[in-house]
């Protein structure tokens, strides 16, 4: 497993890639239901993300849980991942990101930050953004997909950026790091709409179905009248 980066002299050196998968949110705009448990084709989104990351050759995955940990954890326990619980998920996504970054091992060369609420992201998309990271312009350390000048996810950045984020104040996450170091960001232009597709509200679920034909459904124990 793992990703391959061509080195000098025709040799190949291994790029060790870790991932932080964020799934700690309250889901307030979904009526207080965890978006990670939405199902596409009968498969919860959290598992679809883990399947994609595994298929893309990610070496190490940290899943950050917060709200609804007891509901989500049973769905990921059969994957070889590290589970981290954010004890204060209401502190915001930055706190979950930092908890996940801190749990990654020191051996990684790059980090993929993935979101549990992107229903269409698959193995090929993860490989595509890692490929863009490998080919990034010299001097840049962060690669973020951009579609029509709008940022998407997942984001990939170097281990040095990970270390810089963790060395900063508690409020510093990827976005704040980018703002402080804009010269390190490669805005990778792509036509891939999956990088911009996420779901935050019931209206987003309906819009996705109308646009793509993919219908997300809640598991039976979370079904509510829409």
Secondary structure, 3 states (H helix, E strand, C coil): CCEEEECHHHCEEEECEEEEEEECCCCHHHCCCCHHHCEECCEEHHHHHHHHHHHCCCCEEEEEECCCHHHHHHHHCCCCCEEEECCCHHHCHHHHHHHHHHHCCCCCCEEEEEECCCCCCCHHHHHHHHHHHHCCCCCCCEEEEEECCEEEEEEEEEHHHHHHHHHCCCCCCHHHHHHHCHHHEEEEECCCHHHHCCCCCHHHHHHHHHHHCCCEECCHHHCCCC
